[in-house]
């Protein structure tokens, strides 16, 4: 795998203030995609209508919605929700090592579950590098659940599949302090502005239904994650621009860490990064797909410019498998243009995160993997956008492709995924 190195840099920013409610959104997708290997890789489903790219509709995709709110201007607490919207019918009696999904939604046809869910629940854990807020950077607290709902994770399903009655069950999580020394040894924090917390599933198992069940696209979502961050002596909005890191241990391999900046949406903060991928664009992006051999896959993200003037960015990419993708770019509701090759440039008009959506530019990468049907490969594609006028204004993003026979121990020999940070 190619080594991908990123260094956090300073950038220009903007200051807009309005609206009484503060809303902060940030990207958990890549690390959460692997967390879902623990909370529900079984729920990966075929691409929903409108999410794909015209040259690729074969690979699996999971839809996300995520939000963080500070409900009072001077509140010290952020409330985090991550809603996951898989769909389809699944059978626990059909566990299968091959993650082979249909091109379109298979309706009432049951799908198999991968066999390693119990092992992942038993051995895996998620480490979160929790930011502290300026100016004092007092250690903050990451708290599972909300005051009105103590459950950090809830799972909603319908059993039997034709039932109109939903079942919602909690998925308990617990802090795993016994792993924090190992995480700190591998990924030390020296500036005192954040700290690692490790969490894992309680009881070493997942609440898989006993019979065939259906997941529906709606509310409550099939999977919902809920946490709080208490910044103790600083307004929660002061944390805008502070980095969060996510690191998953799947029982064999460390995946990450993946660093992302916090983005305040309403009111927009002067600490927000000037350029980011996906955050605040109000559009779907994909971070994890299951490969269907010999069929094209598409990875796509949206580039946002939260400065006050148009910016032109040079786009580069790095493939861990040295795959030669074809790249496209364009704005919403317009045909995408094919890039001549790497690197290429895109111009992004200014906006602010939230609603109405800013004028983000879509960047898509298309490739047809020539791999065997039992391939256990893992591919990571990194995209980087750098301002042509100021190289300090830069953003990174990563997407992951898994072969249909992907294994937790990643045989042949494993290696860690080093996901780049998104820069300010």
C-alpha positions in Angstrom: 0.0 0.0 0.0 1.2 3.5 -0.8 2.1 5.6 2.2 -0.1 8.7 2.3 1.1 11.5 4.6 -0.8 14.6 5.5 0.1 17.6 7.7 -2.5 19.8 9.2 -2.2 23.4 7.9 -3.7 26.8 8.5 -6.3 28.2 6.1 -8.5 31.3 5.5 -11.8 31.4 7.2 -15.1 33.3 7.2 -17.3 34.7 9.9 -21.1 34.7 9.5 -23.5 34.9 12.5 -27.2 34.3 12.5 -29.9 32.0 13.8 -30.4 31.0 17.4 -29.7 27.3 17.0 -26.1 26.1 16.5 -25.6 23.0 14.4 -22.3 21.2 13.8 -21.9 18.4 11.3 -18.9 16.3 10.7 -17.8 13.3 8.6 -17.7 10.0 10.3 -18.3 8.0 7.1 -15.1 6.3 6.5 -14.4 5.2 10.0 -18.1 4.6 10.7 -18.3 2.5 7.6 -15.9 0.1 9.3 -17.7 0.6 12.6 -20.7 -0.7 10.7 -18.7 -3.8 10.1 -19.3 -4.2 13.9 -22.8 -2.7 14.3 -24.0 -3.9 10.9 -21.9 -4.7 7.9 -24.7 -7.1 7.3 -26.9 -4.1 6.4 -24.9 -2.9 3.4 -27.5 -2.6 0.6 -27.7 -1.9 -3.1 -27.5 1.7 -4.2 -30.8 3.5 -3.6 -32.4 5.4 -6.4 -30.5 8.5 -7.5 -27.3 7.9 -5.5 -25.3 6.3 -8.3 -23.4 7.5 -11.3 -24.5 6.8 -14.8 -21.5 4.5 -15.5 -21.8 2.4 -12.3 -24.7 1.0 -10.4 -23.4 -2.4 -9.3 -21.7 -1.9 -6.0 -23.2 -1.7 -2.5 -23.7 1.6 -0.7 -24.9 2.6 2.7 -26.8 5.9 3.2 -26.0 8.2 6.2 -27.5 11.2 7.9 -25.6 12.8 10.7 -26.0 15.9 12.8 -24.7 17.5 15.9 -26.5 20.3 17.7 -25.8 22.7 20.5 -29.3 23.9 21.4 -28.3 27.0 23.3 -25.8 29.6 22.3 -23.8 29.2 25.5 -24.2 25.5 25.9 -21.2 23.4 26.7 -22.7 20.3 25.2 -23.0 19.0 21.7 -25.5 16.3 20.9 -24.5 13.9 18.1 -26.7 11.7 16.0 -25.6 9.4 13.2 -28.6 7.8 11.3 -27.9 4.9 9.0 -30.5 3.9 6.4 -30.0 0.4 5.0 -32.9 -1.4 3.5 -33.7 -5.0 2.5 -34.6 -8.4 3.9 -32.0 -10.4 5.7 -31.8 -14.0 7.1 -29.6 -15.0 10.0 -29.7 -18.6 8.7 -28.0 -17.6 5.5 -24.6 -16.5 6.8 -22.1 -16.4 3.9 -18.5 -15.3 3.6 -19.1 -13.7 0.3 -20.6 -10.2 0.5 -22.4 -10.6 -2.8 -25.3 -8.1 -3.3 -27.7 -7.5 -6.1 -27.3 -4.6 -8.5 -30.7 -3.3 -7.5 -32.9 -3.7 -4.4 -33.9 -7.3 -4.2 -37.3 -6.6 -2.6 -38.4 -9.6 -0.5 -35.5 -11.9 -1.5 -33.5 -12.6 1.8 -29.8 -11.7 1.8 -27.1 -13.6 3.7 -25.2 -12.2 6.6 -21.3 -12.4 6.8 -20.0 -15.0 9.2 -17.6 -12.9 11.2 -20.0 -10.6 13.0 -19.7 -12.3 16.3 -15.9 -12.3 16.1 -15.8 -8.6 15.3 -18.2 -7.8 18.2 -16.0 -9.8 20.5 -12.6 -8.5 19.4 -13.2 -5.1 17.9 -13.3 -1.6 19.4 -13.5 2.0 18.3 -11.2 4.7 19.6 -12.3 8.3 19.4 -9.9 11.2 19.8 -12.1 13.7 21.5 -11.3 17.4 21.0 -11.0 20.0 23.8 -12.4 23.5 23.2 -10.3 26.7 23.2 -9.2 28.8 24.9 -8.3 26.6 27.9 -8.6 23.2 26.2 -10.0 21.7 29.3 -10.4 17.9 28.8 -13.9 17.3 27.5 -16.1 14.3 28.0 -17.6 11.9 25.5 -20.9 10.5 26.9 -22.9 7.7 25.3 -26.6 8.5 24.7 -28.6 11.7 25.4 -30.3 13.0 28.5 -33.7 11.9 27.0 -32.4 8.6 25.7 -29.6 6.7 27.5 -28.9 4.3 24.6 -25.8 5.0 22.5 -27.0 2.7 19.7 -30.5 1.6 18.7 -31.4 -1.0 16.1 -34.9 -1.0 14.5 -36.2 -3.8 12.3 -39.5 -5.6 11.3 -39.9 -9.3 11.9 -41.4 -11.0 10.0 -40.5 -8.9 7.0 -44.2 -8.2 6.2 -44.9 -7.0 9.7 -46.1 -3.4 10.2 -44.8 -3.4 13.8 -41.3 -2.2 14.4 -39.0 -3.6 17.0 -36.3 -1.3 18.5 -33.6 -2.7 20.6 -30.7 -1.0 22.3 -27.1 -2.0 21.4 -25.2 -1.4 24.6 -21.7 0.0 24.4 -19.1 0.4 27.2 -15.9 2.2 27.7 -12.9 -0.1 27.2 -10.2 1.5 29.3 -8.0 -1.6 29.0 -7.2 -0.7 25.4 -6.5 3.0 25.9 -2.8 2.5 26.8 -2.2 0.6 23.6 -4.0 3.3 21.5 -2.0 6.1 23.3 1.3 4.2 22.7 0.6 3.8 19.0 -0.9 7.2 18.4 0.4 9.6 21.2 -1.1 13.0 21.8 1.4 15.6 22.9 -0.4 19.0 22.6 -3.0 18.4 25.4 -5.8 19.6 23.1 -7.5 16.2 22.8 -7.6 12.7 24.3 -8.4 9.1 23.3 -11.5 7.3 24.5 -12.1 3.6 23.6 -15.5 2.1 23.2 -16.7 -1.4 22.4 -20.0 -3.3 22.2 -21.1 -4.6 25.6 -21.7 -8.3 25.9 -19.4 -9.2 22.9 -22.3 -9.9 20.5 -24.7 -8.1 18.2 -28.5 -8.2 18.6 -29.2 -10.2 15.4 -32.9 -11.1 15.1 -33.7 -14.7 15.4 -35.6 -15.0 12.1 -35.8 -13.3 8.7 -36.3 -9.5 9.1 -36.6 -6.3 7.1 -34.9 -3.0 7.4 -36.9 0.0 6.2 -35.8 3.5 5.1 -37.5 5.8 7.5 -37.7 7.1 11.0 -36.6 5.8 13.4 -33.7 4.8 11.2 -32.6 1.1 11.2 -29.4 2.1 13.0 -29.0 5.2 15.1 -25.9 6.3 17.1 -26.2 8.9 19.8 -23.5 10.6 21.8 -22.7 13.8 23.7 -19.5 15.9 24.0 -19.3 18.0 27.1 -16.7 20.9 26.7 -16.9 21.7 30.4 -15.9 25.4 30.5 -16.3 26.5 26.9 -19.2 27.0 24.6 -19.6 24.0 22.3 -19.4 26.3 19.3 -15.9 27.2 20.2 -14.9 23.7 19.1 -15.5 24.6 15.4 -12.4 23.6 13.4 -11.0 21.4 16.1 -10.0 17.9 14.8 -11.6 14.6 15.7 -9.9 11.3 15.0 -11.5 7.9 14.7 -9.6 4.6 14.9 -11.1 1.1 14.6 -9.4 -2.1 15.7 -11.3 -4.9 13.9 -9.7 -7.7 16.0 -6.6 -8.0 13.8 -5.9 -4.6 12.1 -6.0 -1.0 13.1 -8.0 1.0 10.6 -7.2 4.7 10.7 -6.8 7.1 12.4 -9.1 9.3 10.2 -8.9 13.0 11.1 -11.7 15.4 10.3 -12.4 19.0 11.3 -15.6 20.0 13.0 -17.8 22.3 10.9 -20.4 24.7 12.5 -23.3 25.1 10.3 -25.6 27.7 11.9 -24.2 30.3 12.6 -21.2 29.7 10.4 -18.0 30.0 12.5 -14.8 31.9 11.8 -13.0 28.8 12.8 -14.6 26.6 10.1 -12.2 25.2 7.5 -12.2 27.0 4.1 -12.3 23.9 2.1 -13.7 20.5 3.0 -15.1 17.4 1.2 -18.8 16.7 1.7 -19.5 18.5 5.0 -22.4 20.9 4.6 -23.0 20.1 0.9 -26.3 18.3 1.7 -25.5 15.7 -0.9 -24.8 11.9 -0.8 -21.2 10.7 -1.0 -19.9 7.1 -0.7 -17.1 5.9 1.5 -17.5 2.1 1.5 -18.5 -0.2 -1.3 -18.5 -3.9 -1.9 -16.9 -4.8 -5.2 -18.8 -6.8 -7.8 -16.0 -8.3 -9.9 -15.7 -7.1 -13.5 -18.4 -4.4 -13.0 -17.6 -0.7 -12.7 -17.6 1.0 -9.3 -17.9 4.7 -8.7 -16.5 6.6 -5.7 -17.7 10.2 -5.4 -17.5 13.2 -3.1 -18.4 16.9 -3.0 -15.9 19.7 -2.7 -17.0 22.7 -0.7 -15.5 26.2 -0.6 -16.4 28.1 2.6 -14.3 31.1 1.8 -15.7 34.4 0.5 -14.5 34.2 -3.1 -14.3 31.5 -5.8 -11.3 29.2 -5.6 -9.6 26.9 -8.1 -8.3 23.6 -6.7 -5.9 21.1 -8.1 -7.2 17.5 -7.6 -4.8 14.6 -7.1 -5.5 11.0 -6.2 -3.7 8.0 -4.8 -4.8 4.4 -5.1 -3.5 1.8 -2.6 -3.9 -0.9 -5.4 -2.5 1.4 -8.1 -5.8 1.3 -10.0 -6.2 3.7 -12.9 -9.5 5.4 -12.3 -11.3 7.7 -14.8 -12.3 11.0 -13.1 -15.3 13.2 -13.7 -16.4 16.5 -12.1 -19.3 19.0 -12.2 -22.0 20.7 -10.3 -25.4 19.4 -9.2 -28.1 18.9 -11.9 -25.5 19.3 -14.7 -23.7 16.6 -16.7 -20.3 15.7 -15.3 -17.2 16.4 -17.4 -14.5 13.9 -17.9 -11.1 15.0 -16.6 -8.2 14.5 -19.0 -6.2 12.8 -16.3 -4.4 13.5 -13.1 -4.0 16.1 -11.8 -6.9 18.2 -13.0 -8.5 21.5 -11.7 -11.9 22.5 -10.6 -13.3 25.9 -9.6 -15.7 26.0 -6.7 -17.9 29.1 -5.9 -18.1 30.2 -2.3 -20.9 29.3 0.0 -21.6 28.4 3.6 -22.4 25.0 5.0 -26.0 24.0 5.6 -29.3 25.0 4.0 -29.7 26.1 1.3 -26.8 23.9 0.1 -23.6 25.6 -1.0 -22.4 25.3 -4.6 -20.3 22.2 -4.1 -18.5 20.4 -7.0 -18.9 16.7 -7.4 -15.8 14.6 -8.1 -16.3 11.0 -9.2 -13.8 8.2 -9.8 -14.8 5.2 -11.9 -13.0 1.9 -12.3 -13.8 -1.7 -13.2 -11.8 -4.1 -11.0 -10.6 -7.2 -12.7 -10.6 -9.5 -9.6 -11.7 -13.0 -8.9 -15.2 -13.6 -7.4 -13.7 -14.8 -4.1 -11.3 -11.8 -3.8 -10.5 -10.6 -0.3 -8.9 -7.3 -1.5 -9.2 -3.9 0.1 -8.6 -0.8 -2.0 -8.4 2.7 -0.5 -8.7 5.7 -2.8 -7.5 9.1 -1.5 -8.5 12.4 -3.1 -6.8 15.7 -2.3 -7.8 19.2 -3.4 -5.3 22.0 -3.1 -5.9 25.7 -3.8 -3.7 26.8 -6.7 -3.1 30.2 -5.0 -2.5 28.9 -1.5 -1.2 25.4 -0.9 -2.1 25.7 2.8 -5.8 25.6 1.7 -6.2 21.9 1.2 -8.6 19.0 1.9 -8.4 15.2 1.8 -10.9 12.4 1.6 -10.8 8.6 1.4 -13.1 5.9 0.2 -12.7 2.1 0.6 -13.6 -0.8 -1.6 -13.8 -4.3 -0.3 -13.6 -7.6 -2.2 -16.6 -9.9 -2.0 -14.6 -12.3 0.3 -13.0 -9.6 2.5 -11.9 -11.1 5.9 -11.2 -9.3 9.2 -7.7 -10.8 9.4 -7.0 -9.5 5.8 -5.3 -12.6 4.5 -3.0 -12.5 2.6 -1.0 -10.5 5.2 -2.7 -7.6 6.8 -1.6 -4.0 6.9 -3.2 -1.0 8.5 -5.3 1.6 6.7 -3.8 5.0 7.2 -6.6 7.4 6.3 -5.6 11.0 5.7 -7.0 13.9 7.6 -9.1 16.5 6.1 -7.2 19.7 6.3 -8.3 23.2 7.2 
